[in-house]
Amino acid sequence: MFDNNDKRIKHYELLLESDLNNVKEYLLPDGYHFEFYKKGDRDTWIEIEKSAKEFSTYDEGLNAWNRYYYGKENELINRMVFIVNEQGEKIATATAFYDINGKDKSGAGWLHWVAVKREYQGKGLSKPLITHILNIMKALGYTHAKIPTQTNTWLAVKIYLDLGFKPIPENAVNSYDGWCIIKTLTNHKALTDFKFIKIENSGV
C-alpha cells in the first residue's frame, strides 16, 4: 500500500493551476457531510493534519496554524471546510484561501492543507472534498485556482491531475526533477504532452 506522505521520495515543491469554469462535483459517500469552520476548531484541524502525516507534533501544527491563519479566523468561517462522519467527528479538511506570502499577484485562489485522517483514507472522500472547496472558491469570486504541494504527497498530485489541474509552467521548469518523479510514479495522461524543460546548472 502506498503512503499518502512518502518521506522516501526526494522533496520538491510543486505548484498546479486550473481555471474554475467547469468544476466537476463529486458527492460524499452516505453518512458524511460538510461543515464550515467554527471557533475552537483549531486543534481539530491540527489533529487531522497530524493524522495525515503533515505534522509530527502538535507544536508543528500550531506553528503552521499561526503562520497561515492566526488573526484571520473570521475569514475561515466561509473558507475552511471539514468532512464530518455520522458520529459527528471531523475527519477531513481543506481551505479555500489565497497566497499568504502576497507574492502571487494573479488574484487566484489557493487550495490549502487538504487532509483526510489516515483511517478514513481510501473511502472516496478526497475528490468530494477538493471539488467542494473549489466550488466555494468560485462562489467567493475566484476564476482561477492554484494548489501548492510536493512530491512526497504524489498520490494527492494524481488526484489534482485527475481533476484537470496542470503544472504551472514556471514551476515545471524550477522543479523539473520533481515533475519527472510524478510522471514516473503516476504515468498520468495529463503529463504526457506537457513540455518539461530542465535548467542546466551553469556554475554561476
PEKAJO-V323419 format. One record per residue. N is the residue number from 1. RES is the residue in one small letter. BURIAL is I if it has 9 or more other C-alpha atoms within 8 Angstrom, else O. Layout:
BEGIN
<<N;RES;BURIAL> <N;RES;BURIAL>>
END
This chain:
BEGIN
<<1;m;O> <2;f;O> <3;d;O> <4;n;I> <5;n;I> <6;d;I> <7;k;O> <8;r;O> <9;i;O> <10;k;O> <11;h;I> <12;y;I> <13;e;I> <14;l;I> <15;l;I> <16;l;I> <17;e;I> <18;s;I> <19;d;O> <20;l;I> <21;n;O> <22;n;O> <23;v;O> <24;k;O> <25;e;O> <26;y;O> <27;l;O> <28;l;I> <29;p;O> <30;d;O> <31;g;O> <32;y;I> <33;h;O> <34;f;O> <35;e;O> <36;f;I> <37;y;I> <38;k;O> <39;k;O> <40;g;O> <41;d;O> <42;r;O> <43;d;O> <44;t;O> <45;w;I> <46;i;I> <47;e;I> <48;i;I> <49;e;I> <50;k;I> <51;s;I> <52;a;I> <53;k;O> <54;e;O> <55;f;I> <56;s;O> <57;t;O> <58;y;I> <59;d;O> <60;e;I> <61;g;I> <62;l;I> <63;n;O> <64;a;O> <65;w;I> <66;n;O> <67;r;O> <68;y;O> <69;y;O> <70;y;O> <71;g;O> <72;k;O> <73;e;I> <74;n;O> <75;e;O> <76;l;I> <77;i;I> <78;n;O> <79;r;I> <80;m;I> <81;v;I> <82;f;I> <83;i;I> <84;v;I> <85;n;I> <86;e;O> <87;q;O> <88;g;O> <89;e;O> <90;k;I> <91;i;I> <92;a;I> <93;t;I> <94;a;I> <95;t;I> <96;a;I> <97;f;I> <98;y;O> <99;d;I> <100;i;O> <101;n;O> <102;g;O> <103;k;O> <104;d;O> <105;k;O> <106;s;O> <107;g;O> <108;a;I> <109;g;I> <110;w;I> <111;l;I> <112;h;I> <113;w;O> <114;v;I> <115;a;I> <116;v;I> <117;k;I> <118;r;O> <119;e;O> <120;y;I> <121;q;I> <122;g;O> <123;k;O> <124;g;I> <125;l;I> <126;s;O> <127;k;I> <128;p;I> <129;l;I> <130;i;I> <131;t;I> <132;h;I> <133;i;I> <134;l;I> <135;n;I> <136;i;I> <137;m;I> <138;k;I> <139;a;O> <140;l;O> <141;g;O> <142;y;I> <143;t;I> <144;h;I> <145;a;I> <146;k;I> <147;i;I> <148;p;I> <149;t;I> <150;q;I> <151;t;I> <152;n;I> <153;t;I> <154;w;I> <155;l;O> <156;a;O> <157;v;I> <158;k;I> <159;i;I> <160;y;I> <161;l;I> <162;d;O> <163;l;O> <164;g;O> <165;f;I> <166;k;I> <167;p;I> <168;i;I> <169;p;O> <170;e;O> <171;n;I> <172;a;I> <173;v;I> <174;n;O> <175;s;I> <176;y;I> <177;d;O> <178;g;I> <179;w;I> <180;c;O> <181;i;I> <182;i;I> <183;k;I> <184;t;O> <185;l;O> <186;t;O> <187;n;I> <188;h;I> <189;k;O> <190;a;I> <191;l;I> <192;t;O> <193;d;O> <194;f;O> <195;k;O> <196;f;O> <197;i;O> <198;k;O> <199;i;O> <200;e;O> <201;n;O> <202;s;O> <203;g;O> <204;v;O>>
END
